[in-house]
Amino acid sequence: MEFRRNVNLAYLASVVLLIGLGGECRAGDDKDCLECHGSKQRIADAAGAMDLKLSAERSARLVIAASGPGNVHAGIACTDCHREPPHRDARLNAHLASLACQTCHIPTYARKIPTKTNWDWSKAGDSTRAEDPHHYLRIKGEFVYGHDIVPEYVRHVRAMADPDPAAVFEASNRRLYEIKRRMFVSLSYFLLDPKALAMTYAFAGQPTPLLVRPGSGAAVEIPSPTTRLPLGAFRDTRYDTASLYLSRGDLLLFYTDGLNEAMSTEMTPWGDDRLKASLVRHARRSLPDLADELLEDVRQYTHGAEQYDDITFVLMRVA
């Protein structure tokens, strides 16, 4: 299998690396790392102090790549730079079973672009209200956006006990409903058997992934489970799964609705048809190039319109 992630906000990768190399970046969004942090050698010295596993030259190159203008392929995980276990103190490493790295090292999110923190879908369909992607859309309802938010962490380990996507979703749904009403989580959960080339999955509010088979010339939605309500929306939702058998050369696009609903300056979404056409048009390219072309098609369509939602996707090709 070959995968490609789109890191929709390149600044996030910069923040991750800069925290690892000596602290949070507060210089502003328009600066390159080296403007403040000096030479590659200085970055390399910091990398050595933090016990990074990469060479000094590569450490510097990663920082530059992450902060480069328009770079959406930074895709850098903590373990790309840090050794495993990452801490020299065994007591800190013991926390890794229950805490993600981001809990301590990325204390806030949505630092640059505000993110949706509340969505009241019951208000959708009001033709008397003016539309604004940050406050109200008739097809979606009313929103509240937040900036520089301190996350609330909920530990709910279910997949280890029973990996069935439907069982995981039902248990998680009840837990989320009990914690906070009128809030929900949009999620998809896929189990891939690489030997059988089979995928079992459940949806909870996320768009249906697209599939392009070799020689088909078309992008189609994969079979969908019957229930796909977001987690936490209703207490006793029953979830089910669907399955898909893959073939060599199959191309899959998993994405959030910020991709197909990217808005033009006239408040018109890019739409499913344009997304499918773009995926088919560039399907033969390598995954990195395909990701670039998808985003470029979005940029050409939105033509400088303000981005109101994240654009996140994963590409997978069966080798």
ChimeraX commands (.cxc) that place a marker at each C-alpha (Angstrom):
marker #1 position 0.00,0.00,0.00 radius 0.5
marker #1 position 1.09,3.54,-0.65 radius 0.5
marker #1 position -0.31,6.40,1.41 radius 0.5
marker #1 position -0.11,10.16,1.24 radius 0.5
marker #1 position -1.35,12.58,3.86 radius 0.5
marker #1 position -2.28,16.16,3.19 radius 0.5
marker #1 position -1.26,18.39,6.08 radius 0.5
marker #1 position -3.68,21.16,5.42 radius 0.5
marker #1 position -1.95,23.75,7.59 radius 0.5
marker #1 position 1.77,23.81,7.00 radius 0.5
marker #1 position 2.27,26.07,10.02 radius 0.5
marker #1 position 1.21,23.20,12.29 radius 0.5
marker #1 position 4.20,21.14,11.21 radius 0.5
marker #1 position 6.41,24.17,11.86 radius 0.5
marker #1 position 5.02,24.50,15.38 radius 0.5
marker #1 position 5.58,20.81,16.07 radius 0.5
marker #1 position 9.20,21.00,14.98 radius 0.5
marker #1 position 9.94,24.29,16.65 radius 0.5
marker #1 position 8.60,22.97,19.94 radius 0.5
marker #1 position 10.93,20.00,19.56 radius 0.5
marker #1 position 13.81,22.29,18.67 radius 0.5
marker #1 position 13.52,24.65,21.57 radius 0.5
marker #1 position 10.08,26.22,22.02 radius 0.5
marker #1 position 6.91,27.57,20.49 radius 0.5
marker #1 position 7.25,29.93,17.55 radius 0.5
marker #1 position 5.72,33.35,18.26 radius 0.5
marker #1 position 7.39,35.25,15.45 radius 0.5
marker #1 position 4.36,35.33,13.20 radius 0.5
marker #1 position 3.09,33.47,10.18 radius 0.5
marker #1 position 5.09,35.41,7.60 radius 0.5
marker #1 position 8.56,34.43,8.81 radius 0.5
marker #1 position 10.76,31.55,7.77 radius 0.5
marker #1 position 12.29,29.52,10.61 radius 0.5
marker #1 position 15.84,30.50,9.70 radius 0.5
marker #1 position 15.06,34.22,9.97 radius 0.5
marker #1 position 15.00,33.86,13.75 radius 0.5
marker #1 position 16.72,30.57,14.43 radius 0.5
marker #1 position 19.82,31.32,12.41 radius 0.5
marker #1 position 21.92,28.79,10.57 radius 0.5
marker #1 position 21.33,25.15,9.85 radius 0.5
marker #1 position 24.09,24.40,12.35 radius 0.5
marker #1 position 22.20,26.17,15.12 radius 0.5
marker #1 position 19.13,24.06,14.38 radius 0.5
marker #1 position 21.34,21.00,14.27 radius 0.5
marker #1 position 22.80,21.86,17.70 radius 0.5
marker #1 position 19.28,22.11,19.09 radius 0.5
marker #1 position 18.42,18.81,17.47 radius 0.5
marker #1 position 21.36,17.17,19.19 radius 0.5
marker #1 position 20.34,18.59,22.56 radius 0.5
marker #1 position 16.86,17.14,22.11 radius 0.5
marker #1 position 18.26,13.68,21.21 radius 0.5
marker #1 position 16.80,13.69,17.70 radius 0.5
marker #1 position 17.54,10.65,15.58 radius 0.5
marker #1 position 17.93,12.48,12.27 radius 0.5
marker #1 position 21.12,13.94,10.94 radius 0.5
marker #1 position 21.83,17.62,11.50 radius 0.5
marker #1 position 21.40,18.41,7.82 radius 0.5
marker #1 position 18.05,16.59,7.60 radius 0.5
marker #1 position 16.79,18.20,10.81 radius 0.5
marker #1 position 17.41,21.62,9.34 radius 0.5
marker #1 position 15.90,20.61,6.01 radius 0.5
marker #1 position 12.71,19.38,7.71 radius 0.5
marker #1 position 12.25,22.68,9.50 radius 0.5
marker #1 position 12.73,24.61,6.27 radius 0.5
marker #1 position 10.36,22.29,4.38 radius 0.5
marker #1 position 7.68,22.59,7.02 radius 0.5
marker #1 position 7.75,26.36,6.96 radius 0.5
marker #1 position 8.08,26.81,3.21 radius 0.5
marker #1 position 5.39,28.87,1.45 radius 0.5
marker #1 position 2.53,26.80,0.11 radius 0.5
marker #1 position 4.02,23.50,1.26 radius 0.5
marker #1 position 1.21,21.11,2.11 radius 0.5
marker #1 position 3.26,17.94,2.28 radius 0.5
marker #1 position 5.27,18.45,5.45 radius 0.5
marker #1 position 3.45,15.46,6.99 radius 0.5
marker #1 position 5.93,15.19,9.87 radius 0.5
marker #1 position 5.09,12.98,12.83 radius 0.5
marker #1 position 6.81,13.22,16.22 radius 0.5
marker #1 position 8.65,9.95,15.65 radius 0.5
marker #1 position 10.06,11.17,12.34 radius 0.5
marker #1 position 12.50,13.22,14.40 radius 0.5
marker #1 position 12.46,11.88,17.94 radius 0.5
marker #1 position 13.77,8.55,19.05 radius 0.5
marker #1 position 11.48,5.88,20.47 radius 0.5
marker #1 position 11.04,6.16,23.38 radius 0.5
marker #1 position 11.30,9.93,22.94 radius 0.5
marker #1 position 12.14,10.98,26.51 radius 0.5
marker #1 position 15.30,10.35,28.49 radius 0.5
marker #1 position 13.20,10.18,31.65 radius 0.5
marker #1 position 11.50,6.78,31.94 radius 0.5
marker #1 position 8.67,8.31,33.97 radius 0.5
marker #1 position 7.71,10.53,31.03 radius 0.5
marker #1 position 7.85,7.61,28.63 radius 0.5
marker #1 position 5.42,5.71,30.86 radius 0.5
marker #1 position 2.77,8.33,30.05 radius 0.5
marker #1 position 2.82,7.46,26.34 radius 0.5
marker #1 position 0.34,4.63,26.90 radius 0.5
marker #1 position -2.38,7.15,27.74 radius 0.5
marker #1 position -1.22,10.55,26.45 radius 0.5
marker #1 position -0.53,11.71,22.92 radius 0.5
marker #1 position 2.55,13.85,22.30 radius 0.5
marker #1 position 0.27,16.73,21.34 radius 0.5
marker #1 position -1.22,16.85,24.86 radius 0.5
marker #1 position 1.94,18.48,26.21 radius 0.5
marker #1 position 3.70,19.78,23.14 radius 0.5
marker #1 position 0.76,21.39,21.32 radius 0.5
marker #1 position -1.24,22.90,24.21 radius 0.5
marker #1 position -3.57,24.87,21.92 radius 0.5
marker #1 position -4.86,24.44,18.38 radius 0.5
marker #1 position -6.45,26.61,15.69 radius 0.5
marker #1 position -3.70,29.16,16.25 radius 0.5
marker #1 position -3.78,30.60,12.75 radius 0.5
marker #1 position -7.17,29.73,11.25 radius 0.5
marker #1 position -10.25,29.54,13.54 radius 0.5
marker #1 position -11.94,26.16,13.73 radius 0.5
marker #1 position -15.55,25.12,14.21 radius 0.5
marker #1 position -16.30,24.48,17.91 radius 0.5
marker #1 position -20.09,24.26,17.83 radius 0.5
marker #1 position -22.59,23.31,15.14 radius 0.5
marker #1 position -26.35,23.51,15.61 radius 0.5
marker #1 position -27.76,21.62,12.63 radius 0.5
marker #1 position -31.33,22.18,13.86 radius 0.5
marker #1 position -31.12,25.78,12.59 radius 0.5
marker #1 position -30.54,24.73,8.94 radius 0.5
marker #1 position -32.97,25.66,6.18 radius 0.5
marker #1 position -33.84,29.20,7.28 radius 0.5
marker #1 position -34.11,31.14,4.01 radius 0.5
marker #1 position -34.53,34.44,5.87 radius 0.5
marker #1 position -31.00,34.39,7.30 radius 0.5
marker #1 position -27.97,35.75,5.47 radius 0.5
marker #1 position -25.29,33.14,4.78 radius 0.5
marker #1 position -21.79,33.40,6.16 radius 0.5
marker #1 position -19.50,30.33,6.28 radius 0.5
marker #1 position -18.33,31.26,9.79 radius 0.5
marker #1 position -21.82,31.75,11.23 radius 0.5
marker #1 position -24.62,30.26,9.15 radius 0.5
marker #1 position -25.20,28.13,6.05 radius 0.5
marker #1 position -28.69,27.04,5.05 radius 0.5
marker #1 position -27.55,23.56,4.12 radius 0.5
marker #1 position -25.69,23.04,7.42 radius 0.5
marker #1 position -27.04,25.29,10.18 radius 0.5
marker #1 position -25.45,27.62,12.71 radius 0.5
marker #1 position -21.77,27.59,13.69 radius 0.5
marker #1 position -19.48,28.93,16.38 radius 0.5
marker #1 position -15.77,29.23,15.59 radius 0.5
marker #1 position -12.89,29.45,18.05 radius 0.5
marker #1 position -9.25,30.50,17.90 radius 0.5
marker #1 position -6.20,29.40,19.94 radius 0.5
marker #1 position -8.25,26.79,21.78 radius 0.5
marker #1 position -7.13,24.64,24.70 radius 0.5
marker #1 position -8.40,21.12,23.89 radius 0.5
marker #1 position -10.39,18.94,26.28 radius 0.5
marker #1 position -9.04,15.40,26.31 radius 0.5
marker #1 position -11.25,12.38,26.78 radius 0.5
marker #1 position -9.64,8.99,27.13 radius 0.5
marker #1 position -11.86,6.24,25.82 radius 0.5
marker #1 position -10.04,3.04,24.88 radius 0.5
marker #1 position -12.43,0.75,23.05 radius 0.5
marker #1 position -10.74,-0.47,19.88 radius 0.5
marker #1 position -8.26,-2.56,21.87 radius 0.5
marker #1 position -11.09,-4.60,23.42 radius 0.5
marker #1 position -13.14,-5.03,20.24 radius 0.5
marker #1 position -11.83,-3.64,16.94 radius 0.5
marker #1 position -15.18,-3.97,15.16 radius 0.5
marker #1 position -15.91,-0.44,13.85 radius 0.5
marker #1 position -19.62,-0.61,14.69 radius 0.5
marker #1 position -18.94,-1.73,18.27 radius 0.5
marker #1 position -16.31,0.97,18.73 radius 0.5
marker #1 position -18.69,3.64,17.42 radius 0.5
marker #1 position -21.62,2.57,19.59 radius 0.5
marker #1 position -19.56,2.57,22.79 radius 0.5
marker #1 position -17.87,5.86,21.89 radius 0.5
marker #1 position -21.19,7.43,20.92 radius 0.5
marker #1 position -22.72,6.73,24.34 radius 0.5
marker #1 position -19.63,8.04,26.11 radius 0.5
marker #1 position -19.58,11.27,24.13 radius 0.5
marker #1 position -23.32,11.81,24.58 radius 0.5
marker #1 position -22.91,11.53,28.34 radius 0.5
marker #1 position -20.03,14.00,28.44 radius 0.5
marker #1 position -21.47,16.94,26.52 radius 0.5
marker #1 position -24.85,17.38,24.88 radius 0.5
marker #1 position -25.30,19.16,21.55 radius 0.5
marker #1 position -21.69,18.41,20.61 radius 0.5
marker #1 position -20.56,15.64,18.33 radius 0.5
marker #1 position -17.55,14.05,16.66 radius 0.5
marker #1 position -17.34,13.40,12.93 radius 0.5
marker #1 position -15.28,10.28,12.33 radius 0.5
marker #1 position -14.59,7.39,9.98 radius 0.5
marker #1 position -12.97,4.14,11.08 radius 0.5
marker #1 position -11.37,1.73,8.60 radius 0.5
marker #1 position -9.87,-1.72,9.21 radius 0.5
marker #1 position -7.63,-2.87,6.37 radius 0.5
marker #1 position -6.56,-6.46,5.84 radius 0.5
marker #1 position -3.52,-6.06,3.55 radius 0.5
marker #1 position -3.30,-9.79,2.77 radius 0.5
marker #1 position -6.94,-10.23,1.74 radius 0.5
marker #1 position -7.06,-6.69,0.29 radius 0.5
marker #1 position -10.31,-6.20,2.21 radius 0.5
marker #1 position -11.50,-3.16,4.12 radius 0.5
marker #1 position -14.24,-3.04,6.79 radius 0.5
marker #1 position -15.44,0.34,7.97 radius 0.5
marker #1 position -18.03,2.55,9.64 radius 0.5
marker #1 position -18.90,6.21,9.07 radius 0.5
marker #1 position -19.98,8.81,11.59 radius 0.5
marker #1 position -20.63,12.06,9.75 radius 0.5
marker #1 position -17.66,11.98,7.39 radius 0.5
marker #1 position -17.99,12.04,3.56 radius 0.5
marker #1 position -17.94,8.74,1.69 radius 0.5
marker #1 position -14.45,8.03,0.30 radius 0.5
marker #1 position -13.99,7.93,-3.47 radius 0.5
marker #1 position -12.60,4.99,-5.44 radius 0.5
marker #1 position -10.94,5.06,-8.87 radius 0.5
marker #1 position -10.29,1.61,-10.34 radius 0.5
marker #1 position -7.64,1.20,-13.06 radius 0.5
marker #1 position -9.06,1.87,-16.52 radius 0.5
marker #1 position -12.51,2.87,-15.24 radius 0.5
marker #1 position -12.15,6.59,-15.92 radius 0.5
marker #1 position -14.59,7.34,-13.09 radius 0.5
marker #1 position -14.51,8.16,-9.38 radius 0.5
marker #1 position -17.30,6.48,-7.44 radius 0.5
marker #1 position -18.30,6.44,-3.78 radius 0.5
marker #1 position -17.51,3.20,-1.97 radius 0.5
marker #1 position -20.46,1.27,-0.48 radius 0.5
marker #1 position -21.79,3.08,2.57 radius 0.5
marker #1 position -23.05,1.70,5.89 radius 0.5
marker #1 position -26.73,2.39,6.61 radius 0.5
marker #1 position -26.10,4.53,9.69 radius 0.5
marker #1 position -23.60,7.37,9.49 radius 0.5
marker #1 position -24.71,9.88,12.15 radius 0.5
marker #1 position -21.92,11.75,13.98 radius 0.5
marker #1 position -20.85,10.34,17.33 radius 0.5
marker #1 position -22.61,11.99,20.27 radius 0.5
marker #1 position -25.59,13.31,18.30 radius 0.5
marker #1 position -28.08,10.81,19.77 radius 0.5
marker #1 position -27.63,8.52,22.74 radius 0.5
marker #1 position -28.69,5.12,21.39 radius 0.5
marker #1 position -27.59,5.21,17.76 radius 0.5
marker #1 position -26.95,1.77,16.29 radius 0.5
marker #1 position -24.03,1.66,13.85 radius 0.5
marker #1 position -23.28,-0.91,11.18 radius 0.5
marker #1 position -20.34,-1.65,8.91 radius 0.5
marker #1 position -19.72,-2.07,5.20 radius 0.5
marker #1 position -16.95,-3.94,3.40 radius 0.5
marker #1 position -14.96,-3.43,0.23 radius 0.5
marker #1 position -12.58,-5.75,-1.60 radius 0.5
marker #1 position -9.71,-3.94,-3.26 radius 0.5
marker #1 position -7.68,-4.73,-6.36 radius 0.5
marker #1 position -4.16,-3.86,-7.44 radius 0.5
marker #1 position -3.99,-0.31,-8.72 radius 0.5
marker #1 position -7.10,0.90,-6.91 radius 0.5
marker #1 position -6.90,4.55,-5.82 radius 0.5
marker #1 position -8.82,5.75,-2.75 radius 0.5
marker #1 position -9.43,9.29,-1.51 radius 0.5
marker #1 position -10.48,9.75,2.12 radius 0.5
marker #1 position -11.38,13.36,2.88 radius 0.5
marker #1 position -13.19,15.82,5.12 radius 0.5
marker #1 position -15.98,18.03,3.82 radius 0.5
marker #1 position -13.70,21.05,3.74 radius 0.5
marker #1 position -12.42,19.68,0.43 radius 0.5
marker #1 position -15.62,19.30,-1.60 radius 0.5
marker #1 position -17.26,22.26,0.18 radius 0.5
marker #1 position -14.44,24.74,-0.35 radius 0.5
marker #1 position -16.22,28.00,-1.17 radius 0.5
marker #1 position -15.66,30.38,-4.05 radius 0.5
marker #1 position -15.91,34.14,-3.65 radius 0.5
marker #1 position -19.58,33.79,-4.73 radius 0.5
marker #1 position -20.20,31.36,-1.82 radius 0.5
marker #1 position -20.60,28.38,-4.16 radius 0.5
marker #1 position -18.99,25.08,-3.06 radius 0.5
marker #1 position -16.46,23.28,-5.23 radius 0.5
marker #1 position -18.79,20.31,-5.11 radius 0.5
marker #1 position -18.70,16.55,-5.51 radius 0.5
marker #1 position -18.65,16.60,-9.32 radius 0.5
marker #1 position -15.58,18.85,-9.52 radius 0.5
marker #1 position -13.81,16.77,-6.88 radius 0.5
marker #1 position -14.48,13.53,-8.77 radius 0.5
marker #1 position -13.38,15.06,-12.07 radius 0.5
marker #1 position -10.17,16.37,-10.53 radius 0.5
marker #1 position -9.37,13.00,-8.94 radius 0.5
marker #1 position -9.89,11.16,-12.23 radius 0.5
marker #1 position -7.94,13.74,-14.23 radius 0.5
marker #1 position -4.84,13.37,-12.05 radius 0.5
marker #1 position -5.27,9.71,-11.00 radius 0.5
marker #1 position -2.19,8.43,-12.85 radius 0.5
marker #1 position 0.18,10.81,-11.08 radius 0.5
marker #1 position 2.23,9.85,-8.05 radius 0.5
marker #1 position 0.39,10.41,-4.78 radius 0.5
marker #1 position 2.44,13.49,-3.82 radius 0.5
marker #1 position 1.78,15.05,-7.24 radius 0.5
marker #1 position -1.87,14.05,-7.12 radius 0.5
marker #1 position -2.29,15.75,-3.75 radius 0.5
marker #1 position -0.67,18.89,-5.16 radius 0.5
marker #1 position -2.97,18.90,-8.18 radius 0.5
marker #1 position -6.13,18.43,-6.10 radius 0.5
marker #1 position -5.23,21.38,-3.92 radius 0.5
marker #1 position -4.27,23.49,-6.92 radius 0.5
marker #1 position -7.68,22.80,-8.49 radius 0.5
marker #1 position -9.30,23.94,-5.25 radius 0.5
marker #1 position -7.18,27.09,-5.18 radius 0.5
marker #1 position -8.08,27.90,-8.78 radius 0.5
marker #1 position -11.77,27.54,-7.98 radius 0.5
marker #1 position -11.81,29.46,-4.68 radius 0.5
marker #1 position -9.62,32.17,-6.25 radius 0.5
marker #1 position -8.54,33.84,-3.04 radius 0.5
marker #1 position -11.77,33.34,-1.08 radius 0.5
marker #1 position -11.32,32.98,2.68 radius 0.5
marker #1 position -10.90,29.38,3.82 radius 0.5
marker #1 position -13.56,28.60,6.39 radius 0.5
marker #1 position -12.89,24.90,7.02 radius 0.5
marker #1 position -9.94,22.53,7.06 radius 0.5
marker #1 position -9.01,20.72,3.85 radius 0.5
marker #1 position -7.72,17.35,4.96 radius 0.5
marker #1 position -7.43,14.15,2.97 radius 0.5
marker #1 position -5.58,10.83,2.71 radius 0.5
marker #1 position -4.73,9.18,-0.59 radius 0.5
marker #1 position -4.15,5.43,-0.81 radius 0.5
marker #1 position -3.11,3.33,-3.79 radius 0.5
marker #1 position -3.04,-0.48,-3.74 radius 0.5
marker #1 position 0.40,-1.52,-5.01 radius 0.5
marker link #1:1,2 radius 0.2
marker link #1:2,3 radius 0.2
marker link #1:3,4 radius 0.2
marker link #1:4,5 radius 0.2
marker link #1:5,6 radius 0.2
marker link #1:6,7 radius 0.2
marker link #1:7,8 radius 0.2
marker link #1:8,9 radius 0.2
marker link #1:9,10 radius 0.2
marker link #1:10,11 radius 0.2
marker link #1:11,12 radius 0.2
marker link #1:12,13 radius 0.2
marker link #1:13,14 radius 0.2
marker link #1:14,15 radius 0.2
marker link #1:15,16 radius 0.2
marker link #1:16,17 radius 0.2
marker link #1:17,18 radius 0.2
marker link #1:18,19 radius 0.2
marker link #1:19,20 radius 0.2
marker link #1:20,21 radius 0.2
marker link #1:21,22 radius 0.2
marker link #1:22,23 radius 0.2
marker link #1:23,24 radius 0.2
marker link #1:24,25 radius 0.2
marker link #1:25,26 radius 0.2
marker link #1:26,27 radius 0.2
marker link #1:27,28 radius 0.2
marker link #1:28,29 radius 0.2
marker link #1:29,30 radius 0.2
marker link #1:30,31 radius 0.2
marker link #1:31,32 radius 0.2
marker link #1:32,33 radius 0.2
marker link #1:33,34 radius 0.2
marker link #1:34,35 radius 0.2
marker link #1:35,36 radius 0.2
marker link #1:36,37 radius 0.2
marker link #1:37,38 radius 0.2
marker link #1:38,39 radius 0.2
marker link #1:39,40 radius 0.2
marker link #1:40,41 radius 0.2
marker link #1:41,42 radius 0.2
marker link #1:42,43 radius 0.2
marker link #1:43,44 radius 0.2
marker link #1:44,45 radius 0.2
marker link #1:45,46 radius 0.2
marker link #1:46,47 radius 0.2
marker link #1:47,48 radius 0.2
marker link #1:48,49 radius 0.2
marker link #1:49,50 radius 0.2
marker link #1:50,51 radius 0.2
marker link #1:51,52 radius 0.2
marker link #1:52,53 radius 0.2
marker link #1:53,54 radius 0.2
marker link #1:54,55 radius 0.2
marker link #1:55,56 radius 0.2
marker link #1:56,57 radius 0.2
marker link #1:57,58 radius 0.2
marker link #1:58,59 radius 0.2
marker link #1:59,60 radius 0.2
marker link #1:60,61 radius 0.2
marker link #1:61,62 radius 0.2
marker link #1:62,63 radius 0.2
marker link #1:63,64 radius 0.2
marker link #1:64,65 radius 0.2
marker link #1:65,66 radius 0.2
marker link #1:66,67 radius 0.2
marker link #1:67,68 radius 0.2
marker link #1:68,69 radius 0.2
marker link #1:69,70 radius 0.2
marker link #1:70,71 radius 0.2
marker link #1:71,72 radius 0.2
marker link #1:72,73 radius 0.2
marker link #1:73,74 radius 0.2
marker link #1:74,75 radius 0.2
marker link #1:75,76 radius 0.2
marker link #1:76,77 radius 0.2
marker link #1:77,78 radius 0.2
marker link #1:78,79 radius 0.2
marker link #1:79,80 radius 0.2
marker link #1:80,81 radius 0.2
marker link #1:81,82 radius 0.2
marker link #1:82,83 radius 0.2
marker link #1:83,84 radius 0.2
marker link #1:84,85 radius 0.2
marker link #1:85,86 radius 0.2
marker link #1:86,87 radius 0.2
marker link #1:87,88 radius 0.2
marker link #1:88,89 radius 0.2
marker link #1:89,90 radius 0.2
marker link #1:90,91 radius 0.2
marker link #1:91,92 radius 0.2
marker link #1:92,93 radius 0.2
marker link #1:93,94 radius 0.2
marker link #1:94,95 radius 0.2
marker link #1:95,96 radius 0.2
marker link #1:96,97 radius 0.2
marker link #1:97,98 radius 0.2
marker link #1:98,99 radius 0.2
marker link #1:99,100 radius 0.2
marker link #1:100,101 radius 0.2
marker link #1:101,102 radius 0.2
marker link #1:102,103 radius 0.2
marker link #1:103,104 radius 0.2
marker link #1:104,105 radius 0.2
marker link #1:105,106 radius 0.2
marker link #1:106,107 radius 0.2
marker link #1:107,108 radius 0.2
marker link #1:108,109 radius 0.2
marker link #1:109,110 radius 0.2
marker link #1:110,111 radius 0.2
marker link #1:111,112 radius 0.2
marker link #1:112,113 radius 0.2
marker link #1:113,114 radius 0.2
marker link #1:114,115 radius 0.2
marker link #1:115,116 radius 0.2
marker link #1:116,117 radius 0.2
marker link #1:117,118 radius 0.2
marker link #1:118,119 radius 0.2
marker link #1:119,120 radius 0.2
marker link #1:120,121 radius 0.2
marker link #1:121,122 radius 0.2
marker link #1:122,123 radius 0.2
marker link #1:123,124 radius 0.2
marker link #1:124,125 radius 0.2
marker link #1:125,126 radius 0.2
marker link #1:126,127 radius 0.2
marker link #1:127,128 radius 0.2
marker link #1:128,129 radius 0.2
marker link #1:129,130 radius 0.2
marker link #1:130,131 radius 0.2
marker link #1:131,132 radius 0.2
marker link #1:132,133 radius 0.2
marker link #1:133,134 radius 0.2
marker link #1:134,135 radius 0.2
marker link #1:135,136 radius 0.2
marker link #1:136,137 radius 0.2
marker link #1:137,138 radius 0.2
marker link #1:138,139 radius 0.2
marker link #1:139,140 radius 0.2
marker link #1:140,141 radius 0.2
marker link #1:141,142 radius 0.2
marker link #1:142,143 radius 0.2
marker link #1:143,144 radius 0.2
marker link #1:144,145 radius 0.2
marker link #1:145,146 radius 0.2
marker link #1:146,147 radius 0.2
marker link #1:147,148 radius 0.2
marker link #1:148,149 radius 0.2
marker link #1:149,150 radius 0.2
marker link #1:150,151 radius 0.2
marker link #1:151,152 radius 0.2
marker link #1:152,153 radius 0.2
marker link #1:153,154 radius 0.2
marker link #1:154,155 radius 0.2
marker link #1:155,156 radius 0.2
marker link #1:156,157 radius 0.2
marker link #1:157,158 radius 0.2
marker link #1:158,159 radius 0.2
marker link #1:159,160 radius 0.2
marker link #1:160,161 radius 0.2
marker link #1:161,162 radius 0.2
marker link #1:162,163 radius 0.2
marker link #1:163,164 radius 0.2
marker link #1:164,165 radius 0.2
marker link #1:165,166 radius 0.2
marker link #1:166,167 radius 0.2
marker link #1:167,168 radius 0.2
marker link #1:168,169 radius 0.2
marker link #1:169,170 radius 0.2
marker link #1:170,171 radius 0.2
marker link #1:171,172 radius 0.2
marker link #1:172,173 radius 0.2
marker link #1:173,174 radius 0.2
marker link #1:174,175 radius 0.2
marker link #1:175,176 radius 0.2
marker link #1:176,177 radius 0.2
marker link #1:177,178 radius 0.2
marker link #1:178,179 radius 0.2
marker link #1:179,180 radius 0.2
marker link #1:180,181 radius 0.2
marker link #1:181,182 radius 0.2
marker link #1:182,183 radius 0.2
marker link #1:183,184 radius 0.2
marker link #1:184,185 radius 0.2
marker link #1:185,186 radius 0.2
marker link #1:186,187 radius 0.2
marker link #1:187,188 radius 0.2
marker link #1:188,189 radius 0.2
marker link #1:189,190 radius 0.2
marker link #1:190,191 radius 0.2
marker link #1:191,192 radius 0.2
marker link #1:192,193 radius 0.2
marker link #1:193,194 radius 0.2
marker link #1:194,195 radius 0.2
marker link #1:195,196 radius 0.2
marker link #1:196,197 radius 0.2
marker link #1:197,198 radius 0.2
marker link #1:198,199 radius 0.2
marker link #1:199,200 radius 0.2
marker link #1:200,201 radius 0.2
marker link #1:201,202 radius 0.2
marker link #1:202,203 radius 0.2
marker link #1:203,204 radius 0.2
marker link #1:204,205 radius 0.2
marker link #1:205,206 radius 0.2
marker link #1:206,207 radius 0.2
marker link #1:207,208 radius 0.2
marker link #1:208,209 radius 0.2
marker link #1:209,210 radius 0.2
marker link #1:210,211 radius 0.2
marker link #1:211,212 radius 0.2
marker link #1:212,213 radius 0.2
marker link #1:213,214 radius 0.2
marker link #1:214,215 radius 0.2
marker link #1:215,216 radius 0.2
marker link #1:216,217 radius 0.2
marker link #1:217,218 radius 0.2
marker link #1:218,219 radius 0.2
marker link #1:219,220 radius 0.2
marker link #1:220,221 radius 0.2
marker link #1:221,222 radius 0.2
marker link #1:222,223 radius 0.2
marker link #1:223,224 radius 0.2
marker link #1:224,225 radius 0.2
marker link #1:225,226 radius 0.2
marker link #1:226,227 radius 0.2
marker link #1:227,228 radius 0.2
marker link #1:228,229 radius 0.2
marker link #1:229,230 radius 0.2
marker link #1:230,231 radius 0.2
marker link #1:231,232 radius 0.2
marker link #1:232,233 radius 0.2
marker link #1:233,234 radius 0.2
marker link #1:234,235 radius 0.2
marker link #1:235,236 radius 0.2
marker link #1:236,237 radius 0.2
marker link #1:237,238 radius 0.2
marker link #1:238,239 radius 0.2
marker link #1:239,240 radius 0.2
marker link #1:240,241 radius 0.2
marker link #1:241,242 radius 0.2
marker link #1:242,243 radius 0.2
marker link #1:243,244 radius 0.2
marker link #1:244,245 radius 0.2
marker link #1:245,246 radius 0.2
marker link #1:246,247 radius 0.2
marker link #1:247,248 radius 0.2
marker link #1:248,249 radius 0.2
marker link #1:249,250 radius 0.2
marker link #1:250,251 radius 0.2
marker link #1:251,252 radius 0.2
marker link #1:252,253 radius 0.2
marker link #1:253,254 radius 0.2
marker link #1:254,255 radius 0.2
marker link #1:255,256 radius 0.2
marker link #1:256,257 radius 0.2
marker link #1:257,258 radius 0.2
marker link #1:258,259 radius 0.2
marker link #1:259,260 radius 0.2
marker link #1:260,261 radius 0.2
marker link #1:261,262 radius 0.2
marker link #1:262,263 radius 0.2
marker link #1:263,264 radius 0.2
marker link #1:264,265 radius 0.2
marker link #1:265,266 radius 0.2
marker link #1:266,267 radius 0.2
marker link #1:267,268 radius 0.2
marker link #1:268,269 radius 0.2
marker link #1:269,270 radius 0.2
marker link #1:270,271 radius 0.2
marker link #1:271,272 radius 0.2
marker link #1:272,273 radius 0.2
marker link #1:273,274 radius 0.2
marker link #1:274,275 radius 0.2
marker link #1:275,276 radius 0.2
marker link #1:276,277 radius 0.2
marker link #1:277,278 radius 0.2
marker link #1:278,279 radius 0.2
marker link #1:279,280 radius 0.2
marker link #1:280,281 radius 0.2
marker link #1:281,282 radius 0.2
marker link #1:282,283 radius 0.2
marker link #1:283,284 radius 0.2
marker link #1:284,285 radius 0.2
marker link #1:285,286 radius 0.2
marker link #1:286,287 radius 0.2
marker link #1:287,288 radius 0.2
marker link #1:288,289 radius 0.2
marker link #1:289,290 radius 0.2
marker link #1:290,291 radius 0.2
marker link #1:291,292 radius 0.2
marker link #1:292,293 radius 0.2
marker link #1:293,294 radius 0.2
marker link #1:294,295 radius 0.2
marker link #1:295,296 radius 0.2
marker link #1:296,297 radius 0.2
marker link #1:297,298 radius 0.2
marker link #1:298,299 radius 0.2
marker link #1:299,300 radius 0.2
marker link #1:300,301 radius 0.2
marker link #1:301,302 radius 0.2
marker link #1:302,303 radius 0.2
marker link #1:303,304 radius 0.2
marker link #1:304,305 radius 0.2
marker link #1:305,306 radius 0.2
marker link #1:306,307 radius 0.2
marker link #1:307,308 radius 0.2
marker link #1:308,309 radius 0.2
marker link #1:309,310 radius 0.2
marker link #1:310,311 radius 0.2
marker link #1:311,312 radius 0.2
marker link #1:312,313 radius 0.2
marker link #1:313,314 radius 0.2
marker link #1:314,315 radius 0.2
marker link #1:315,316 radius 0.2
marker link #1:316,317 radius 0.2
marker link #1:317,318 radius 0.2
marker link #1:318,319 radius 0.2
view
